[in-house]
Amino acid sequence: MAMKMLAAGGMPVLTDGVRTADESNPKGYYELEAVKELHKQSDTSWLEDARGKAVKVVSFLLTWLPETYDYKVIFMQRDVREVIASETTMLLQRGQPVDTASEDHTRLVYQQHLAKVEKFLSNRRCFTTMKLNYRDALERPEDAARRIRDFLGRPLDVEQMAQVADPALYRNRVPPA
């Protein structure tokens, strides 16, 4: 959702269209396959092309970004239970096995991972981070769009960004903890 908001607001985005929309994400993924190779320390020349553009990087891969650039990170946060439910649904739709017995363990590991990534980001000068709660962005998209615009310091179209939020796609909602 954040990448689509940025694109709608007028921010150039770096994607390759390899992963197309599907049942799990009918509005598309806005991904770049080269990003998925960061942990293999392979070619990062695409980073030069990414300057001034939005690029989706999942939390696991943020720690592999080289410190030779400055990054503004919009860290989309979502209730871990919703993330697990969403991933489980996606795996089941693909016909892949799901071990629901280990959900508590998965939640703990994921929470530890997020804490580690947040600490990493706060300890590196090359990262400036803004946290954005997924539920809040859906419930108050204009506020989220303004925060993003102000954080990035760009003349983004807040109204267009806010129109991207689609509560109908919030399918794995859990009550607030």
Number of C-alpha atoms within 10 A of each C-alpha: 20 22 23 17 24 24 21 20 23 15 20 16 20 21 20 13 13 11 13 13 13 11 10 17 12 10 15 16 20 22 21 19 12 15 22 15 14 19 13 8 10 11 11 14 9 12 17 9 10 14 14 12 14 21 19 19 18 13 15 14 14 19 18 14 19 13 12 8 12 14 17 13 19 19 17 16 14 14 18 16 18 16 16 18 17 17 15 18 17 17 14 12 11 11 9 10 9 14 8 12 8 9 15 12 11 16 16 12 12 15 14 12 14 16 12 14 17 17 11 13 18 12 10 12 11 16 18 15 15 15 13 17 14 20 17 13 20 21 13 13 22 18 15 23 26 17 16 23 19 12 15 16 9 12 11 21 18 22 15 17 26 22 15 21 23 14 11 7 14 14 12 14 15 12 7 6 5
